[in-house]
């Protein structure tokens, strides 16, 4: 029994046995890139929006460079991290072409059209991805770091369709637009919440929920003496049926990998090999 096709698990551990950092901390960078890639792949419009912003930014820079040269503003800087500031400074010295000001604002907003609304509209109103963290603190900290609602998309590490929740707070968010759900490093203490949230999401969203992904789940603590029947039932009916779509674990001398539907492979370190 492979379980529901809308559920899967991903295990990613490159700590090489080093327990200095928690699993959540050591896999956060992977999670950020994984969430971004899956959003672009499965959420309609997310990748198109980012591509349109990148195209608008490139076109605005090219047009502004041309206009500045025609206005006698000199050569524009080549691509670089200080380019936007230099273009802004030169644009401000020109009196005063409204189109130059508009292009300057587009560049400052990373390719997004500036808005003059007193109450800015949400960046994203379409289908959403939701990431559940073990606790409220890690969810809030990651939301600040990943910054999906950044005015400039170049300051955001994930698309604006991503929202954050935790397994330890009151669930009052609107999940009606969720099509992707991630449970990131859920622990045994959150097992009951995770199971209830999963069943609630699947019942409420039905076919709109495309995929639920468990990343580095540790929902059963084998070290607890009272593991007993409840733990065995959770393992048999909830954890074991999850499809292990990707697995990577590194040790000091090897790496164990699996990419579904292939079997596990072991990569051994060889100092004399061409690639090590």
N, C-alpha and C positions, 0 to 999 in steps of 0.2 A: 504494500500500500504506500504510494508515494505522497499521499496527503493532498490538500488543496493546492492547485497550481498557482494560486495567488499568494502563496506564502513561501518564503525561502530564507536561508540563513547564510551569512558571510562571516568567516572567521579570519581575522588578520592579526598576527602577532609577530612583530619583528624585534621583540625585546631581547632575544637571545638569552632568555632566562634572567635578565636583569629586572629586579622588582623595585628599582628606585622610583619609578613612576607607575601610576595605576594603569590598567589596561585602557581606560577611557582617555587618559592624558596621552599615552603613547600612540594611540590610534586616531587621534583627533584630526591630524592632517590628512590621513587617508580618508577619513569619513567626509571631510569637506570636499575633497576631489570626487569621491564616489557619489555623494549626493548631487553635486553639480552635474556630473556626467549623466546620471540617471534622469535627472530633471530635463536636461536637454534632449534626451532620447525619448522620453515617455510623456512629457507634458506638452500638449500642442501649443505652439506659439512662443515657448520660452527661448528656444534657440534662435528663432526668427527675430525676436525682439533684440537679442544681444547682437546678432549680425547686423541688423538695421542701425543700431547705435554705433557700432564700429565703423560702418560705412559712412554714416552721417558725420562722425568725427573726422575721418580721413578727408572727406569732401570739404568740410568746413575749413580744415587746415590748409588744404590746397587752394581753395577759393580766397581765403584771407591772405595767403602768401601772395597770390597774384594781384589782389587789390592793393595791398600795401606797396608792392613794387610799382604799380601804376600810379599810386598816390605820392610816390617819391619817398616811401618809408624805408627804402633800403632792402637789403637781402634779409629774408627770414632765416631763423635758425634751422638747422637740420633737426631731424627727429631726435628727441632726447627728453629727459625728465623735466628740464627747465623751459621747454619750448612754449607751453601754454602761457607761462608767466611772461615770457619775452613778447609773445604775440599780443597779449593783453596790454602790456606797457606801450607798445608801438601803436596799437589801435587807439589807445587813449590820447595819443599825441596828435591824432588826425582830427581835424574839424570839418565836419563830423558827418560821416556817411552812416545812416541808420543800418545799412546792411553790414557794415563792419562791426557795429555794436552787437547785432544779432549773431553774427558768426563767432564773435568773442564769447558770448554767453553760451552758445552751443559747445564750444571747446571747453569752457569751464565746467559744463555739466556732462562732460564725457560723451557727447553725441546725442544727449537728450534735449529736446526742445524746451527752452525755459518757459515757465508758467508765471503768469501775473495774478493768478487766483489767490485771494486771501486765505482760502482753505484748500490747499493742494489736494488733488485727487490721488487716490492710492496708485502706486506704481503698477500694481498687478491686480486684476479683478477676475482672472480666469481660474482654471484648476490649480490646486495647491499640493505641495508636499509638506508633510508634517514630521518633525523629528522629535521623538520622545527621549528625554534624558532621565537618568536615574533620580535626580533631585532638582529642585528649583534653582539652586545656586549655579550648577553647571549649565543648565539651560539658559539662564540669564547671561552668564559670562560668555558663552559661545555665541549667543545672539549679538552681543556687542562686538565680539571679535570678527564674526563672519559678516555682520552688517548688511543683510539683504536689502534693507530699505535705504541704503546710502543714496543721497541725491546724485552722486556721480557713480556710474556703474563700475568704474575702474577701482573704486574704493570698496566694492562689495566682493566677498569671496564666494558667495553663492547667489543664484538668481533670486529675484524678488518674489518668486512663487513659494519660497521656503518659509515655513513658520515653525515655532518651537513650543514644546510643551514638556512637562515633567511628570514622572510617575508618582510624585509625592505631594501634589497640590490639587486643589479643587479644579475639576475639568469643566471650565465654563466657556472654552473657545468654540467658535462655530466650525464644525468639521464637515459641513454640508458640501464643500467644494474639494475635499481631500480626495486625491486619486492615488497618491503615493504615501505610504506610512513607513517610517523607520523607527525601530526600537534600538537605541544605541547603548550597548553595554548594560542591558537590564540585569539586575542581580536577583538572588534568591528572595530577598526581602520585598522585591517588587513583583514577584511571580503572580500573585493573586490579581493585582491591578492590571498587569500586562494581559493576562488571559481575559479578564472582563472587558478591557478596552478593545482588544482584538475582536471579540465576539460582537461587541456593541458597534464597532466600525463596520464590520462585515454585514451586520443586519441592517444598519441605517443607510449605508451607502450602496449595498448590493453590487450590481455590475459596474457601477461607477468607480469602485475601488479596484485599481488595476493590479496593485502589488503591495504586499507587506513584507518588509525585509528586517530580519533580526541580525544585527551586527555585533559580533562577540557576545552572544548571550551566555549568562551564567545564572540560569534560573533555578538550578538545583545545586545546593551546597552539599557535596558528598561528605564533607567533614562534620556535618551536624549529626549527632548521635540519634536524634529522633527523626531521621529521614523517613522511614516507615512507608505506610501505604500511600499517604498523600503525595509524597515525592515520587513514588513509583508510578502512580496514576498520571501525574503531571508529565513525567518523562514519556510514558507509553502513548498517551493520547494527545500530547501537545508538542513536545520537543522532538521526539524521534521522527514524526512524520514530516518535519521541515526539510525541504530539499536543500542540501548543502551545495550551493551553486559555486562557491569559491572558498578555498582554504589555503592559507599560507602561514606557516610557522617556521621561524628560523631558530636554529641552535648554533652552538659555537663551531660545529663542524659540518652542519648539513642544513638543508631547507626541505621541508615537506610541503608539497603543493597539490592542489586538485582544482580542476576547472570542469564543472559539470558539462556533459555527462561522462567525461573521461575518468579514469581511475587515478588514485594517488600516485604521485611520482616523488622520488627522493633525489635531491641534488647534493652531491658530496663535494666538499672543498678539495681541490687538487692544486697544490702550489706549482706543480710541473706542467699543468695543462695550459693551453693557449689562452683560455679565458679565466684561469684561476679555479 
